[in-house]
Amino acid sequence: MFKKLINKILLAIKAIPHLCVALIKQLLKLLFAAFFYGLSLAFLLIGISIIGAHTYMFLKSGNWTLVATPDMPFTIVLEAQWIGAWKIYSWLPASLIFMAAGIGIFFVYLKIKNVVLQMVGTAPTTPAPEPVASAK
């Protein structure tokens, strides 16, 4: 009885490093997914809040002022870098750009996840066909 208990304890101690590695891998997967889902959700909520703010200002003042993304403070630097696309970018509503960025980040995350899983070799593969039983 005592020997069985000691063997089980030793077996549990030997399994601790494998458990820690598995937990760290799961934590990294969770953090990776949480980062991209959070970023995607943040951009979607920013776009929706801009639409809400526009609606509120319209109900308050009666003027629909559609704010383009270049009116945001962080886009001043982009004007010099995006010469060709700037004409289109300057009149697009900020809400549409943020919502499109949120949806785009979500789909980019799915692509990155598939590429990483294939590189690591843990991607789910198609099951191998079972051997046909020989007819006797």
N, C-alpha and C positions, 0 to 999 in steps of 0.2 A: 504494500500500500504506500509506504513512504517512498519507495524507489520510483513508483509510477508518478507520484506528485513531484519529485525532484526532476524527473525526465520532462514532465510537462512544463515546469518552470524554466528549465534550461532551453527547451524548444521555444518558449515564448520570448526569452531573452535573445535568442538567436534571430528571431523574426523582427525584432524592434528596428534594426536598420532598414530592412525592406519596407516596413510600415512607414517609417519616416520618409523614405524616398518617394513612396507612392503618395503620401500626403502632400509633399512639396510639389510633385508634378500636378496633382489635382488643384492645389492652390494657385500655381502659375497659370493653369488653364482658366481657372475662374477669374483671376486678375486680368488676363488678356481679354477674355470675353467681356468682363465688366467695364474695362476701359473703352472698348469700341461701342458697346451698347450705350454706355453713359454719354459718350461723345455724340453718337447718333441722336439720342434722346434730347440732349441739350440743344443741338441745332434745330431739331423739330419744334421744341418748346419755344425757342427764340423766335422762329418764324411765326408760330401761332400767336405768341404774345405781341408781335408787331402788328399782326392783323387785328388782334383785340384792341390794341392801343389806337390804331387807325379808326376802328369802329367807334370807340369811346369818344375820340376827338370829333368824329363826324356827328355823333349824337349831341355832343356838347356845343360845338360851334356851327355846324351845318356845312362846313367845308371839308371835302375829302382830299386830304393832302397825302398823296402816295409817296412815301419816302423811298428813294432809290438807295441802293447799297453805297454808292460813293458819298452819300451824305453822312455815313457812319465815320467816326474818327479814324479807324484803323485802315481805311482803304486809300488814304492819301498817297501812300508809298506805291500802291499798285498801279496808279495812274501812269507813272513813268515806265513801268515794266510791261504793261499790257496795251501797247499802242494800238494794235489792230482790233482787239476785242473790246477795247474801252468804249467805243461808241455804242455797242450793244449792251455792254455791262452797265453803262451809266444810266440807262433808263429802265432797267429791270427793277421790279420791286424787291426790296430787301427780304420781305417775307418769303417770296418764292425761291430766292437764292438760298436762304438758310434752310428751308424745308427740303429743297433738292439736295443740298449738301448733307443733310441728315440721312436721307434715304440712300444717297450715294455711299456714305460711310458704312451704312449697314451692309450693302451689297459688296463693298470692297472687303469688309471683314469676313464675309462668307468665302470670298475668293482666297484671301490670305490664309484662312483656316484650312481650306482644302489643299493649298500648296504646301503648307507646313506639314500637314498630316502625310502627304505623299512623300515629302523629303525625309521625314523621320521613319517612314515605313510602317506607320500604324494606321494607314488609311484602310477603311473597310474594302476588301476586295471581293470580287464575285466568288461565290463558293465553287470549289473544285467539283467537277462532276464525279459522282460515286461510280466506282467500277461496276461494270455489268457482271452479274453473276453468270458464270458459265453454265450453259445448259448441259445436263448430263443425262 
